[in-house]
């Protein structure tokens, strides 16, 4: 009976060794290095799980940020459309006063060099008085 147990036990150890599971074989045979390897393996597994959770959290934050920016762009586009429509309705209601969207050419703010120099001299003269 003991010979059968030895035969089966050695067959199991050989089967485990031949399948490339040296780690399992060391645990079965009671090797001390196996426990150190198990601790190292568990520590690496915990680090991997932590990194994976952090990655999932950061990815979710990024996707949320992208969605918020998409919504903001869509809202800005809708606001421009609404403004254009408001100008159109105002011009229909008041045909004598044509409102147009301001452009750089008909804007009251001039950026010509002569105009900027006069503003600069005005600012300097006001600063000198105070």
PyMOL commands that set and color helices and strands:
alter all, ss='L'
color gray80, all
select helices_A, chain A and resi 2-18+22-29+32-93+113-129
alter helices_A, ss='H'
color red, helices_A
deselect
rebuild
show_as cartoon
